[in-house]
Amino acid sequence: VTIYAVLVLLALLVSGLLAKRMVTPISALARVANQIASGNLHLQVREGRQLRDEVGELVRNFNQMAQRLAENRDEMNRLHAGLEEKVRERTAELQRANERLQELDQLKSHFLSMVSHELRTPLTSIKAFTEILVDTPDSDTATRAHFLEIINQETDRLTRLITDLLDLARIESGAVVWRIERGDLRQTATAAAAGLASLASEKGLHLEVAPSEPQPVRADPDRMHQVLTNLMANAIRFCPPQGRILVRVDRISSSGPRQGSPGPYVRVAVEDSGPGIPPEERQRVFDRFYQLAGHQSGGAGLGLAICREIVLHHGGEIWVESEAGRGSTFCFTIPLAEGSE
């Protein structure tokens, strides 16, 4: 009987140990499974992982499954965050594009308004004086000659305006055929000054190109001549009688004060002894149709805008240095031709 009782006790003890060994991991599995179901995927079952039986295998497989679920959720979160960032970036890009379109629409409206105004002014004068000539056929010769001279001047002004508009439109649209070749910018400046010598002489102005060494560039010679002629003609137009205009052609080590791109550049500076430009107007002189307050030149205000487009196309910069009452210096740069350092 005693032996039987001992055996029963041993059996109960072994059964309890075996039951605890199985129940504890299964209870942990149930607890962790509930936590995972609530969203906490990074939990692991620690009880029973070292067992080499079916319970241990179950615990290890459960932990692997929970780990894969956690990794998959983390990856989905990363993808979701990346998608949100891309959506924000695209939204910002669309917003910027929309703002740019609105800006361009405003610029177009302003441009059309300015063009209409500039075209209307000479056309109104031409029509008015033509009607006077038609309505007064018996007017004296001097009066008719005077009216015809005004019509001729306004026609020239209209022609210049249309030419400048077409020129600016072709440059901005990329329709211009550029004839890029190696040339000496100093020679181009000298030729432009020679073409304006008589105009400067009529106002008693001293126009001079400072001597310098050759300044080779790769550029469109006709367009460079156009830029130089425009800058010098502006200086002549605004310079008072007996004033002085000096054109310097030299080299600098950067493209200019705005971009400051390093490298050898040729700089052209057109200095005049005119009235100068107030600080608040210096940034606007290169805008289309802009004319200095109190200094209506008779032009359309497109010359400097065309100069800017030409210089930018050649990889340079254009700017003005001025002080009210002490003259102005219009400068532009063009990269020095390779092999000329």
CORFEN-V285598 format. One record per backbone hydrogen bond with DSSP energy under -0.5 kcal/mol. CO is the residue of the C=O (numbers start at 0). NH is the residue of the N-H. Records with the same first field share a line. If there is no record, write none. Layout:
CO->NH  NH
This chain:
0->4
1->5
2->6
3->7
4->8
5->9
6->10
7->11
8->12
9->13
10->14
11->15
12->16
13->17
14->18
15->19
16->20
17->21
18->22
19->23
20->24
21->25
22->26
23->27
24->28
25->29
26->30
27->31
28->32
29->33
30->34
31->35
32->36
33->37
34->39
35->38
38->40
39->42
43->45
45->48
47->50
52->56
53->57
54->58
55->59
56->60
57->61
58->62
59->63
60->64
61->65
62->66
63->67
64->68
65->69
66->70
67->71
68->72
69->73
70->74
71->75
72->76
73->77
74->78
75->79
76->80
77->81
78->82
79->83
80->84
81->85
82->86
83->87
84->88
85->89
86->90
87->91
88->92
89->93
90->94
91->95
92->96
93->97
94->98
95->99
96->100
97->101
98->102
99->103
100->104
101->105
102->106
103->107
104->108
105->109
106->110
107->111
108->112
109->113
110->114
111->115
112->116
113->117
114->118
115->119
116->120
117->121
118->122
119->123
120->124
121->125
122->126
123->127
124->128
125->129
126->130
127->131
128->132
129->133
130->134
131->135
135->138
139->143
140->144
141->145
142->146
143->147
144->148
145->149
146->150
147->151
148->152
149->153
150->154
151->155
152->156
153->157
154->158
155->159
156->160
157->161
158->162
159->163
160->164
161->165
162->166
163->167
164->168
165->169
166->170
167->171
168->172
169->173  174  175
170->173
175->177
177->179
178->220
180->218
182->184  216
183->187
184->188
185->189
186->190
187->191
188->192
189->193
190->194
191->195
192->195
193->196
195->199
196->200
197->201
198->202
199->202  204
200->203
202->241
204->206
205->207  244
207->209  246
214->184
215->336
216->182  218
218->180  220
219->223
220->224
221->225
222->226
223->227
224->228
225->229
226->230
227->231
228->232
229->233
230->234
231->235
232->236
233->237
234->238
237->274
239->242
242->205
243->272
244->207
245->247  270
246->209
247->268
249->266
251->264
252->262
255->259
260->254
263->335
264->251  266
265->333
266->249
267->331
268->247  270
269->329
270->245
271->327
273->326
274->324
277->280  281
278->281  282
280->283  284
283->286
286->289
291->294
300->288  289
301->305
302->306
303->307
304->308
305->309
306->310
307->311
308->312
309->313
310->315
311->314
313->334
316->332
318->330
320->328
322->325
326->322
327->271
328->320  330
329->269
330->318
331->267
333->265
334->217
336->339
